[in-house]
C-alpha cells in the first residue's frame, strides 16, 4: 500500500492491492456486509432532535419532546430528550440555560 501526499494541497492518494480468489476479493470490497449495528437510525433521530431545537429556538424538555416528529426511529419522551441533550451538550451542540435547552455554539457556526 502506498500513500502520496502533496504538501501544497490537502489531497491524499491511497493505492491498495487486494489479492485472492474473485469471491474473497469481492467479499472484502462488499460494503453491504454488516460489520455491526448500523448507526443510521440513531444519527437520523439526533439530527431531527437538533433540527427541532433550532426550529423552536430552544425549549424545555417537555416542549421539545412534544415538537418532535412522530415518525422517529424511537419514541422520545421528556426523559429521553434530557438524556440525549446531555450527550449533545458535551459536543457543544446544545446548552442548558436554567431549564431550557438551546442551540449551542457548534450549531451557531
N, CA, C and O atoms as CSV, one atom per row, in Angstrom:
chain,resi,resn,atom,element,x,y,z
A,1,UNK,N,N,0.850,-1.158,0.000
A,1,UNK,CA,C,0.000,0.000,0.000
A,1,UNK,C,C,0.899,1.225,0.000
A,1,UNK,O,O,1.917,1.253,0.691
A,2,UNK,N,N,0.526,2.231,-0.771
A,2,UNK,CA,C,1.326,3.445,-0.830
A,2,UNK,C,C,0.453,4.649,-0.535
A,2,UNK,O,O,-0.735,4.667,-0.856
A,3,UNK,N,N,1.048,5.634,0.070
A,3,UNK,CA,C,0.379,6.912,0.334
A,3,UNK,C,C,1.168,8.005,-0.350
A,3,UNK,O,O,2.397,8.017,-0.293
A,4,UNK,N,N,0.473,8.921,-0.992
A,4,UNK,CA,C,1.119,10.081,-1.578
A,4,UNK,C,C,0.407,11.317,-1.063
A,4,UNK,O,O,-0.815,11.425,-1.167
A,5,UNK,N,N,1.162,12.244,-0.513
A,5,UNK,CA,C,0.570,13.480,-0.020
A,5,UNK,C,C,1.268,14.646,-0.679
A,5,UNK,O,O,2.495,14.732,-0.653
A,6,UNK,N,N,0.507,15.538,-1.266
A,6,UNK,CA,C,1.031,16.750,-1.874
A,6,UNK,C,C,1.055,17.823,-0.794
A,6,UNK,O,O,0.009,18.184,-0.256
A,7,UNK,N,N,2.232,18.332,-0.475
A,7,UNK,CA,C,2.383,19.302,0.608
A,7,UNK,C,C,1.670,20.607,0.318
A,7,UNK,O,O,1.305,21.317,1.255
A,8,UNK,N,N,1.456,20.951,-0.945
A,8,UNK,CA,C,0.819,22.214,-1.284
A,8,UNK,C,C,-0.701,22.171,-1.174
A,8,UNK,O,O,-1.341,23.216,-1.059
A,9,UNK,N,N,-1.274,20.995,-1.208
A,9,UNK,CA,C,-2.723,20.860,-1.169
A,9,UNK,C,C,-3.125,19.853,-0.100
A,9,UNK,O,O,-2.299,19.083,0.390
A,10,UNK,N,N,-4.366,19.870,0.242
A,10,UNK,CA,C,-4.878,18.905,1.204
A,10,UNK,C,C,-5.463,17.719,0.464
A,10,UNK,O,O,-6.653,17.426,0.586
A,11,UNK,N,N,-4.625,17.037,-0.306
A,11,UNK,CA,C,-5.030,15.875,-1.082
A,11,UNK,C,C,-4.255,14.671,-0.610
A,11,UNK,O,O,-3.095,14.776,-0.212
A,12,UNK,N,N,-4.901,13.533,-0.657
A,12,UNK,CA,C,-4.239,12.283,-0.319
A,12,UNK,C,C,-4.648,11.254,-1.366
A,12,UNK,O,O,-5.823,11.154,-1.720
A,13,UNK,N,N,-3.690,10.499,-1.855
A,13,UNK,CA,C,-3.969,9.414,-2.788
A,13,UNK,C,C,-3.512,8.118,-2.124
A,13,UNK,O,O,-2.387,8.029,-1.632
A,14,UNK,N,N,-4.379,7.129,-2.112
A,14,UNK,CA,C,-4.063,5.849,-1.494
A,14,UNK,C,C,-4.264,4.757,-2.533
A,14,UNK,O,O,-5.299,4.700,-3.196
A,15,UNK,N,N,-3.268,3.894,-2.668
A,15,UNK,CA,C,-3.372,2.744,-3.567
A,15,UNK,C,C,-3.271,1.479,-2.730
A,15,UNK,O,O,-2.488,1.403,-1.783
A,16,UNK,N,N,-4.075,0.489,-3.097
A,16,UNK,CA,C,-4.078,-0.748,-2.334
A,16,UNK,C,C,-4.241,-1.915,-3.302
A,16,UNK,O,O,-4.988,-1.826,-4.277
A,17,UNK,N,N,-3.546,-2.992,-3.027
A,17,UNK,CA,C,-3.691,-4.195,-3.843
A,17,UNK,C,C,-4.302,-5.278,-2.983
A,17,UNK,O,O,-3.820,-5.576,-1.890
A,18,UNK,N,N,-5.371,-5.859,-3.494
A,18,UNK,CA,C,-6.025,-6.972,-2.803
A,18,UNK,C,C,-5.900,-8.185,-3.709
A,18,UNK,O,O,-6.311,-8.154,-4.869
A,19,UNK,N,N,-5.329,-9.253,-3.169
A,19,UNK,CA,C,-5.147,-10.459,-3.967
A,19,UNK,C,C,-5.936,-11.601,-3.359
A,19,UNK,O,O,-6.237,-11.601,-2.166
A,20,UNK,N,N,-6.259,-12.555,-4.176
A,20,UNK,CA,C,-7.005,-13.726,-3.739
A,20,UNK,C,C,-7.978,-14.136,-4.818
A,20,UNK,O,O,-7.971,-13.594,-5.923
A,21,UNK,N,N,-8.805,-15.088,-4.490
A,21,UNK,CA,C,-9.805,-15.520,-5.459
A,21,UNK,C,C,-10.837,-14.405,-5.629
A,21,UNK,O,O,-10.948,-13.501,-4.801
A,22,UNK,N,N,-11.580,-14.498,-6.718
A,22,UNK,CA,C,-12.588,-13.482,-7.015
A,22,UNK,C,C,-13.554,-13.316,-5.845
A,22,UNK,O,O,-13.838,-12.190,-5.438
A,23,UNK,N,N,-14.053,-14.403,-5.307
A,23,UNK,CA,C,-15.021,-14.341,-4.210
A,23,UNK,C,C,-14.416,-13.715,-2.950
A,23,UNK,O,O,-15.084,-12.942,-2.264
A,24,UNK,N,N,-13.156,-14.044,-2.641
A,24,UNK,CA,C,-12.504,-13.457,-1.470
A,24,UNK,C,C,-12.334,-11.953,-1.620
A,24,UNK,O,O,-12.598,-11.191,-0.690
A,25,UNK,N,N,-11.891,-11.531,-2.803
A,25,UNK,CA,C,-11.692,-10.101,-3.055
A,25,UNK,C,C,-13.023,-9.365,-2.994
A,25,UNK,O,O,-13.117,-8.302,-2.380
A,26,UNK,N,N,-14.049,-9.921,-3.625
A,26,UNK,CA,C,-15.351,-9.259,-3.636
A,26,UNK,C,C,-15.947,-9.180,-2.233
A,26,UNK,O,O,-16.617,-8.200,-1.907
A,27,UNK,N,N,-15.719,-10.186,-1.406
A,27,UNK,CA,C,-16.257,-10.137,-0.044
A,27,UNK,C,C,-15.561,-9.043,0.774
A,27,UNK,O,O,-16.176,-8.447,1.659
A,28,UNK,N,N,-14.281,-8.778,0.481
A,28,UNK,CA,C,-13.571,-7.701,1.171
A,28,UNK,C,C,-14.053,-6.327,0.715
A,28,UNK,O,O,-14.019,-5.365,1.483
A,29,UNK,N,N,-14.497,-6.240,-0.525
A,29,UNK,CA,C,-14.968,-4.971,-1.078
A,29,UNK,C,C,-16.456,-4.731,-0.848
A,29,UNK,O,O,-16.942,-3.625,-1.085
A,30,UNK,N,N,-17.174,-5.728,-0.399
A,30,UNK,CA,C,-18.618,-5.628,-0.221
A,30,UNK,C,C,-18.945,-4.666,0.913
A,30,UNK,O,O,-18.608,-4.920,2.070
A,31,UNK,N,N,-19.599,-3.564,0.578
A,31,UNK,CA,C,-19.960,-2.564,1.585
A,31,UNK,C,C,-21.294,-2.874,2.241
A,31,UNK,O,O,-21.668,-2.222,3.216
A,32,UNK,N,N,-22.016,-3.856,1.725
A,32,UNK,CA,C,-23.294,-4.207,2.324
A,32,UNK,C,C,-23.138,-5.220,3.439
A,32,UNK,O,O,-24.078,-5.450,4.199
A,33,UNK,N,N,-21.970,-5.828,3.549
A,33,UNK,CA,C,-21.745,-6.792,4.620
A,33,UNK,C,C,-21.799,-6.062,5.955
A,33,UNK,O,O,-21.197,-5.001,6.118
A,34,UNK,N,N,-22.505,-6.621,6.879
A,34,UNK,CA,C,-22.692,-5.970,8.173
A,34,UNK,C,C,-21.454,-6.147,9.039
A,34,UNK,O,O,-21.042,-7.269,9.336
A,35,UNK,N,N,-20.875,-5.036,9.435
A,35,UNK,CA,C,-19.739,-5.062,10.339
A,35,UNK,C,C,-20.203,-4.783,11.758
A,35,UNK,O,O,-19.382,-4.618,12.661
A,36,UNK,N,N,-21.493,-4.730,11.958
A,36,UNK,CA,C,-22.054,-4.434,13.263
A,36,UNK,C,C,-23.338,-3.659,13.088
A,36,UNK,O,O,-23.826,-3.489,11.970
A,37,UNK,N,N,-23.878,-3.196,14.178
A,37,UNK,CA,C,-25.140,-2.467,14.088
A,37,UNK,C,C,-24.964,-1.134,13.365
A,37,UNK,O,O,-23.928,-0.478,13.475
A,38,UNK,N,N,-25.990,-0.757,12.634
A,38,UNK,CA,C,-25.959,0.498,11.895
A,38,UNK,C,C,-26.341,1.652,12.813
A,38,UNK,O,O,-27.263,1.542,13.621
A,39,UNK,N,N,-25.625,2.752,12.677
A,39,UNK,CA,C,-25.941,3.947,13.457
A,39,UNK,C,C,-26.867,4.886,12.695
A,39,UNK,O,O,-27.180,5.976,13.174
A,40,UNK,N,N,-27.306,4.468,11.508
A,40,UNK,CA,C,-28.170,5.307,10.688
A,40,UNK,C,C,-29.404,5.815,11.415
A,40,UNK,O,O,-29.658,7.020,11.396
A,41,UNK,N,N,-30.190,4.939,12.063
A,41,UNK,CA,C,-31.379,5.425,12.771
A,41,UNK,C,C,-31.037,6.376,13.926
A,41,UNK,O,O,-31.750,7.352,14.158
A,42,UNK,N,N,-29.965,6.093,14.636
A,42,UNK,CA,C,-29.540,6.981,15.724
A,42,UNK,C,C,-29.161,8.345,15.179
A,42,UNK,O,O,-29.599,9.371,15.700
A,43,UNK,N,N,-28.343,8.360,14.126
A,43,UNK,CA,C,-27.933,9.630,13.520
A,43,UNK,C,C,-29.134,10.426,13.031
A,43,UNK,O,O,-29.203,11.638,13.234
A,44,UNK,N,N,-30.077,9.753,12.391
A,44,UNK,CA,C,-31.258,10.437,11.875
A,44,UNK,C,C,-32.089,11.029,13.010
A,44,UNK,O,O,-32.568,12.158,12.901
A,45,UNK,N,N,-32.263,10.280,14.097
A,45,UNK,CA,C,-33.042,10.796,15.224
A,45,UNK,C,C,-32.349,11.977,15.895
A,45,UNK,O,O,-33.006,12.951,16.263
A,46,UNK,N,N,-31.039,11.901,16.056
A,46,UNK,CA,C,-30.300,13.008,16.681
A,46,UNK,C,C,-30.363,14.250,15.798
A,46,UNK,O,O,-30.519,15.361,16.305
A,47,UNK,N,N,-30.245,14.075,14.488
A,47,UNK,CA,C,-30.360,15.220,13.586
A,47,UNK,C,C,-31.741,15.858,13.683
A,47,UNK,O,O,-31.858,17.083,13.688
A,48,UNK,N,N,-32.782,15.043,13.761
A,48,UNK,CA,C,-34.140,15.578,13.867
A,48,UNK,C,C,-34.350,16.268,15.212
A,48,UNK,O,O,-35.056,17.273,15.293
A,49,UNK,N,N,-33.746,15.738,16.256
A,49,UNK,CA,C,-33.825,16.378,17.569
A,49,UNK,C,C,-33.172,17.756,17.523
A,49,UNK,O,O,-33.738,18.735,18.010
A,50,UNK,N,N,-31.975,17.825,16.935
A,50,UNK,CA,C,-31.285,19.114,16.818
A,50,UNK,C,C,-32.051,20.082,15.924
A,50,UNK,O,O,-32.140,21.270,16.235
A,51,UNK,N,N,-32.601,19.594,14.826
A,51,UNK,CA,C,-33.403,20.442,13.943
A,51,UNK,C,C,-34.603,21.020,14.688
A,51,UNK,O,O,-34.980,22.173,14.478
A,52,UNK,N,N,-35.194,20.214,15.554
A,52,UNK,CA,C,-36.346,20.675,16.335
A,52,UNK,C,C,-35.936,21.763,17.313
A,52,UNK,O,O,-36.631,22.770,17.447
A,53,UNK,N,N,-34.814,21.571,17.997
A,53,UNK,CA,C,-34.325,22.579,18.944
A,53,UNK,C,C,-34.069,23.898,18.226
A,53,UNK,O,O,-34.415,24.962,18.740
A,54,UNK,N,N,-33.471,23.835,17.051
A,54,UNK,CA,C,-33.200,25.046,16.274
A,54,UNK,C,C,-34.508,25.678,15.804
A,54,UNK,O,O,-34.686,26.892,15.901
A,55,UNK,N,N,-35.418,24.854,15.296
A,55,UNK,CA,C,-36.686,25.364,14.752
A,55,UNK,C,C,-37.504,26.096,15.809
A,55,UNK,O,O,-38.087,27.142,15.525
A,56,UNK,N,N,-37.553,25.551,17.035
A,56,UNK,CA,C,-38.344,26.194,18.082
A,56,UNK,C,C,-37.502,27.147,18.929
A,56,UNK,O,O,-37.984,27.722,19.904
A,57,UNK,N,N,-36.239,27.304,18.540
A,57,UNK,CA,C,-35.290,28.189,19.232
A,57,UNK,C,C,-35.164,27.830,20.708
A,57,UNK,O,O,-35.147,28.701,21.577
A,58,UNK,N,N,-35.077,26.547,20.966
A,58,UNK,CA,C,-34.891,26.059,22.327
A,58,UNK,C,C,-36.202,25.849,23.049
A,58,UNK,O,O,-37.247,26.350,22.636
A,59,UNK,N,N,-36.128,25.100,24.134
A,59,UNK,CA,C,-37.323,24.848,24.926
A,59,UNK,C,C,-37.027,23.899,26.057
A,59,UNK,O,O,-35.926,23.361,26.172
A,60,UNK,N,N,-38.025,23.702,26.889
A,60,UNK,CA,C,-37.888,22.740,27.974
A,60,UNK,C,C,-37.916,21.339,27.389
A,60,UNK,O,O,-38.270,21.138,26.227
A,61,UNK,N,N,-37.543,20.390,28.205
A,61,UNK,CA,C,-37.509,19.006,27.723
A,61,UNK,C,C,-38.880,18.557,27.236
A,61,UNK,O,O,-38.980,17.855,26.230
A,62,UNK,N,N,-39.925,18.950,27.932
A,62,UNK,CA,C,-41.290,18.566,27.533
A,62,UNK,C,C,-41.696,19.238,26.229
A,62,UNK,O,O,-42.296,18.608,25.359
A,63,UNK,N,N,-41.367,20.521,26.099
A,63,UNK,CA,C,-41.715,21.248,24.874
A,63,UNK,C,C,-41.009,20.650,23.665
A,63,UNK,O,O,-41.600,20.527,22.591
A,64,UNK,N,N,-39.762,20.284,23.839
A,64,UNK,CA,C,-39.007,19.672,22.739
A,64,UNK,C,C,-39.612,18.320,22.385
A,64,UNK,O,O,-39.812,18.018,21.209
A,65,UNK,N,N,-39.906,17.500,23.399
A,65,UNK,CA,C,-40.479,16.169,23.154
A,65,UNK,C,C,-41.805,16.274,22.408
A,65,UNK,O,O,-42.093,15.451,21.540
A,66,UNK,N,N,-42.608,17.273,22.737
A,66,UNK,CA,C,-43.904,17.454,22.072
A,66,UNK,C,C,-43.757,17.870,20.615
A,66,UNK,O,O,-44.633,17.570,19.804
A,67,UNK,N,N,-42.683,18.547,20.267
A,67,UNK,CA,C,-42.480,19.055,18.913
A,67,UNK,C,C,-41.757,18.080,17.985
A,67,UNK,O,O,-41.663,18.329,16.784
A,68,UNK,N,N,-41.249,16.980,18.526
A,68,UNK,CA,C,-40.521,16.015,17.696
A,68,UNK,C,C,-41.454,15.320,16.716
A,68,UNK,O,O,-42.611,15.056,17.042
A,69,UNK,N,N,-40.961,15.021,15.519
A,69,UNK,CA,C,-41.782,14.298,14.539
A,69,UNK,C,C,-42.186,12.924,15.074
A,69,UNK,O,O,-41.420,12.270,15.781
A,70,UNK,N,N,-43.378,12.506,14.731
A,70,UNK,CA,C,-43.900,11.228,15.220
A,70,UNK,C,C,-43.216,10.023,14.585
A,70,UNK,O,O,-43.247,8.930,15.150
A,71,UNK,N,N,-42.599,10.207,13.420
A,71,UNK,CA,C,-42.031,9.061,12.701
A,71,UNK,C,C,-40.548,8.830,12.982
A,71,UNK,O,O,-39.828,8.303,12.134
A,72,UNK,N,N,-40.097,9.221,14.159
A,72,UNK,CA,C,-38.699,8.964,14.517
A,72,UNK,C,C,-38.512,7.473,14.799
A,72,UNK,O,O,-39.484,6.761,15.048
A,73,UNK,N,N,-37.280,7.008,14.762
A,73,UNK,CA,C,-36.988,5.585,14.947
A,73,UNK,C,C,-37.403,5.075,16.322
A,73,UNK,O,O,-37.915,3.962,16.443
A,74,UNK,N,N,-37.189,5.872,17.343
A,74,UNK,CA,C,-37.611,5.514,18.698
A,74,UNK,C,C,-38.415,6.672,19.277
A,74,UNK,O,O,-38.283,7.818,18.850
A,75,UNK,N,N,-39.237,6.349,20.245
A,75,UNK,CA,C,-40.055,7.382,20.890
A,75,UNK,C,C,-39.202,8.173,21.875
A,75,UNK,O,O,-38.445,7.596,22.655
A,76,UNK,N,N,-39.328,9.478,21.834
A,76,UNK,CA,C,-38.614,10.352,22.753
A,76,UNK,C,C,-39.618,10.995,23.701
A,76,UNK,O,O,-40.432,11.821,23.287
A,77,UNK,N,N,-39.556,10.614,24.976
A,77,UNK,CA,C,-40.334,11.325,25.974
A,77,UNK,C,C,-39.408,12.371,26.599
A,77,UNK,O,O,-38.251,12.490,26.197
A,78,UNK,N,N,-39.901,13.119,27.566
A,78,UNK,CA,C,-39.103,14.191,28.164
A,78,UNK,C,C,-37.789,13.661,28.745
A,78,UNK,O,O,-36.752,14.312,28.617
A,79,UNK,N,N,-37.824,12.506,29.369
A,79,UNK,CA,C,-36.610,11.944,29.968
A,79,UNK,C,C,-35.594,11.549,28.902
A,79,UNK,O,O,-34.397,11.779,29.072
A,80,UNK,N,N,-36.059,10.959,27.810
A,80,UNK,CA,C,-35.154,10.589,26.716
A,80,UNK,C,C,-34.548,11.824,26.070
A,80,UNK,O,O,-33.393,11.801,25.645
A,81,UNK,N,N,-35.324,12.904,25.993
A,81,UNK,CA,C,-34.790,14.158,25.456
A,81,UNK,C,C,-33.640,14.640,26.334
A,81,UNK,O,O,-32.586,15.013,25.819
A,82,UNK,N,N,-33.829,14.635,27.648
A,82,UNK,CA,C,-32.771,15.089,28.567
A,82,UNK,C,C,-31.524,14.224,28.426
A,82,UNK,O,O,-30.414,14.750,28.356
A,83,UNK,N,N,-31.692,12.922,28.383
A,83,UNK,CA,C,-30.541,12.026,28.274
A,83,UNK,C,C,-29.752,12.306,26.998
A,83,UNK,O,O,-28.522,12.333,27.017
A,84,UNK,N,N,-30.452,12.510,25.905
A,84,UNK,CA,C,-29.781,12.779,24.626
A,84,UNK,C,C,-29.158,14.162,24.630
A,84,UNK,O,O,-28.041,14.338,24.143
A,85,UNK,N,N,-29.858,15.140,25.168
A,85,UNK,CA,C,-29.338,16.511,25.215
A,85,UNK,C,C,-28.065,16.597,26.058
A,85,UNK,O,O,-27.164,17.372,25.739
A,86,UNK,N,N,-27.988,15.823,27.112
A,86,UNK,CA,C,-26.780,15.825,27.945
A,86,UNK,C,C,-25.567,15.357,27.150
A,86,UNK,O,O,-24.465,15.876,27.329
A,87,UNK,N,N,-25.765,14.391,26.284
A,87,UNK,CA,C,-24.670,13.935,25.424
A,87,UNK,C,C,-24.319,15.027,24.418
A,87,UNK,O,O,-23.144,15.333,24.219
A,88,UNK,N,N,-25.330,15.613,23.785
A,88,UNK,CA,C,-25.098,16.651,22.779
A,88,UNK,C,C,-24.443,17.888,23.385
A,88,UNK,O,O,-23.696,18.596,22.710
A,89,UNK,N,N,-24.725,18.142,24.655
A,89,UNK,CA,C,-24.114,19.286,25.347
A,89,UNK,C,C,-22.594,19.131,25.422
A,89,UNK,O,O,-21.860,20.115,25.332
A,90,UNK,N,N,-22.135,17.913,25.583
A,90,UNK,CA,C,-20.686,17.659,25.643
A,90,UNK,C,C,-19.980,18.040,24.343
A,90,UNK,O,O,-18.787,18.341,24.346
A,91,UNK,N,N,-20.710,18.026,23.249
A,91,UNK,CA,C,-20.149,18.372,21.936
A,91,UNK,C,C,-20.426,19.823,21.557
A,91,UNK,O,O,-20.098,20.242,20.447
A,92,UNK,N,N,-21.021,20.587,22.455
A,92,UNK,CA,C,-21.293,21.984,22.177
A,92,UNK,C,C,-22.450,22.210,21.224
A,92,UNK,O,O,-22.607,23.304,20.680
A,93,UNK,N,N,-23.269,21.173,21.017
A,93,UNK,CA,C,-24.387,21.296,20.082
A,93,UNK,C,C,-25.614,21.927,20.724
A,93,UNK,O,O,-26.434,22.537,20.039
A,94,UNK,N,N,-25.741,21.780,22.038
A,94,UNK,CA,C,-26.813,22.418,22.789
A,94,UNK,C,C,-26.241,22.919,24.111
A,94,UNK,O,O,-25.191,22.466,24.567
A,95,UNK,N,N,-26.959,23.865,24.715
A,95,UNK,CA,C,-26.600,24.355,26.044
A,95,UNK,C,C,-27.868,24.382,26.891
A,95,UNK,O,O,-28.972,24.551,26.374
A,96,UNK,N,N,-27.692,24.215,28.191
A,96,UNK,CA,C,-28.813,24.268,29.118
A,96,UNK,C,C,-28.739,25.591,29.863
A,96,UNK,O,O,-27.766,25.873,30.562
A,97,UNK,N,N,-29.780,26.395,29.702
A,97,UNK,CA,C,-29.880,27.673,30.405
A,97,UNK,C,C,-31.106,27.593,31.299
A,97,UNK,O,O,-32.237,27.671,30.820
A,98,UNK,N,N,-30.881,27.437,32.602
A,98,UNK,CA,C,-31.996,27.211,33.522
A,98,UNK,C,C,-32.581,25.844,33.242
A,98,UNK,O,O,-31.916,24.826,33.432
A,99,UNK,N,N,-33.838,25.820,32.786
A,99,UNK,CA,C,-34.448,24.543,32.405
A,99,UNK,C,C,-34.752,24.504,30.912
A,99,UNK,O,O,-35.566,23.702,30.453
A,100,UNK,N,N,-34.088,25.381,30.160
A,100,UNK,CA,C,-34.319,25.484,28.717
A,100,UNK,C,C,-33.091,25.027,27.949
A,100,UNK,O,O,-31.983,25.511,28.179
A,101,UNK,N,N,-33.301,24.090,27.034
A,101,UNK,CA,C,-32.242,23.633,26.140
A,101,UNK,C,C,-32.247,24.522,24.908
A,101,UNK,O,O,-33.288,24.721,24.282
A,102,UNK,N,N,-31.084,25.055,24.562
A,102,UNK,CA,C,-30.963,25.953,23.414
A,102,UNK,C,C,-29.859,25.464,22.485
A,102,UNK,O,O,-28.988,24.696,22.895
A,103,UNK,N,N,-29.900,25.919,21.216
A,103,UNK,CA,C,-28.803,25.572,20.302
A,103,UNK,C,C,-27.469,26.032,20.886
A,103,UNK,O,O,-27.370,27.129,21.436
A,104,UNK,N,N,-26.459,25.199,20.766
A,104,UNK,CA,C,-25.147,25.501,21.303
A,104,UNK,C,C,-24.253,26.209,20.305
A,104,UNK,O,O,-24.657,26.460,19.169
A,105,UNK,N,N,-23.042,26.529,20.725
A,105,UNK,CA,C,-22.112,27.273,19.868
A,105,UNK,C,C,-21.750,26.547,18.586
A,105,UNK,O,O,-21.489,27.198,17.575
A,106,UNK,N,N,-21.726,25.238,18.590
A,106,UNK,CA,C,-21.385,24.493,17.374
A,106,UNK,C,C,-22.492,24.577,16.328
A,106,UNK,O,O,-22.215,24.450,15.136
A,107,UNK,N,N,-23.724,24.786,16.742
A,107,UNK,CA,C,-24.837,24.917,15.804
A,107,UNK,C,C,-24.945,26.344,15.269
A,107,UNK,O,O,-25.540,26.575,14.216
A,108,UNK,N,N,-24.376,27.282,15.989
A,108,UNK,CA,C,-24.472,28.680,15.591
A,108,UNK,C,C,-23.404,29.079,14.588
A,108,UNK,O,O,-23.400,30.209,14.100
A,109,UNK,N,N,-22.511,28.172,14.280
A,109,UNK,CA,C,-21.434,28.463,13.332
A,109,UNK,C,C,-21.956,28.605,11.946
A,109,UNK,O,O,-21.185,28.851,11.018
